[in-house]
Amino acid sequence: MRVLKPDGTPHEIREEEILYFSSYQNTLYVHTEEGEFIYPISLSELYAAYRPVGYERLDRSNVVNTRQVSEYDPERKAVMFRGSPGSYAPVSEPNERKIKKLLNDREREET
């Protein structure tokens, strides 16, 4: 996937590197363990493209790669990511049930 570094230079990342997408002031950001990049597309268009492959919209400002989610913190109302301590994405109240179910289903599949 071609993204832009903060200085505007192009950069390639693999989809499996993506932790989550976020939107701020009409700019879409891609978050990886390597850092934050700009992706020139709207969050709604991105969600439509990535939903079939396991991404979920957990808040109006993000689309999360659910395969990278390690846990849900109900006090912070946020998901944390595997291999990226300190990285998190907020979860809106209406989506709390969705992420809890997803994590419970995953746990059952793994056991």
N, C-alpha and C positions, 0 to 999 in steps of 0.2 A: 504494500500500500504506500502510495506516495503522499507524504505529508510535508509540512514546512517547519523548519526550526524557528525559534523565536526571532532570529535575525532575517527570516524570509528565504533562506536557502533550502532547496529541496532535500529530503531525507527519505530513505526507504525503511519501512518496518514490516514485520510479518504479523499477520492477524493474531497468531497465538501469543504475541508479546503484549497485546492490548489488555490493560487492566480495566479501563472504563473510558467513556467519552463524557465530556461536560460542555455546557454552553454558558458563555458569559458575554454580555453586551454584543449579542448577535455574532459571536465568533465561536466556532466549535473547536474544542481541544481534545486531543488524544493523549491519554496518560499511560505510560509504560514504566517499567522499572528504570529505564534509561533516562526518563524525564517527560516533559510536557511538549507536545507538538500541536501545530495548527492544522486543521483539516477543513478545506474550503467547501462546505456543504451544510445544509440546515440539519438540526437535530432530528426533526420529524422525518426527513428523507433518509437519514442515516438509520433510524430505527426501523423504517419500512424495509430497508435492505438487509439489516443484520438480525432482525427478530427471528427469521427462520433458522438461524444457526446458533441460537442460544443466548442472545442478548435481550435484556429487559429494560424497560424504562421504569426506574424506581423513584423518579422525582422529575419535575418538569425541566430540570437543568442537566440531567444525565441519562445515559444509556450504558448499562453495565454488562460486561462479559461475565455471565453467571458461572462459567467454568473456572474463573479466577477467584471467585468469592470464597473465602475461608470461614467467615463467621458473620453473624449479625449481632450488633450491640444495641439492645432495646433502649438503654438509657440515652445513648447518643443518637439513636435512630439512624444508624449508619451500618454499611457493610464494610468489612475489612478484606484485604486481598492477600492471597498466597504469595510468599516470597517478596513481599513489599511492605515491611513494617512501617507503620505510620501513614500509609495511604488508605484513604477511605472515601466512600461516596455516600451522600445522604439518601435516606429512604423516607418518602412522604408517608404520612399516616395511612392513607388508603392503600399503600403498597406493602405495608408491614406483613399482612397475611400472605401475600404472594411470595415474599422472600423466605418467610418462615416455612411455608409449604415446600418450596424448592429445596431448602436445606434439609428438611426432614426426609423428603423423598430421596435425596442423594445419599443421606446417611443409611436409609433402609437398603438401597441398592448396593452399598459398599459392604454391608454385613451379611 
